[in-house]
């Protein structure tokens, strides 16, 4: 069964450093998402992406965050200057189309900012 | 805006007990509803879903019925197993044009003792 993959599984970085989290969505999917889950808290929506542009973003997704689909397979989340409070599990998700509805999630990247 | 509320956890049961995890939602329209499960150390997996009122989603012995009159989507299982120990998330998809995101509840940690 096709699945969403994410790399790395864990990343430790120093405050102020840039990080790029990578995702490979399911190949025929058209809508892509990033969510995050701070330890012990709700899963929160960050951003949705369709047709090479952001379709919606939350208030969490400020100027420090950006997303990109640099080629036909990868979908990346960049945090330009990490803060301690960016420590969380970051999940990528994708869906084929709006009719299909079900979002398929990757296993997540656990980011720790020191 | 749309929101999802789950019963507070953690929930601890003995094997073969009956499980109910309550979930209620608020929505301006008619969302699709989902239950996701997160096993220890893993990402989010879709457990079941329902897309309209009175639909029943089911999978692996779990069931949930979309109740518009009570705005609820409670998760039930008749006889739980140790392997069901996980965190369970209720979620809604508003299905509003441009609002392509899942809204999650806070998660309920379930522990099943042998």
Interface residues (C-beta under 8 A of the other chain):
Chain A: X6 X31 X33 X35 X41 X42 X43 X44 X45 X48 X50 X55 X56 X58 X91 X93 X98 X101 X102 X103 X104 X105 X106 X107 X108
Chain B: X32 X34 X36 X42 X43 X44 X45 X46 X49 X51 X89 X91 X93 X95 X98 X99 X100 X101 X102 X103 X104 X105 X106 X107
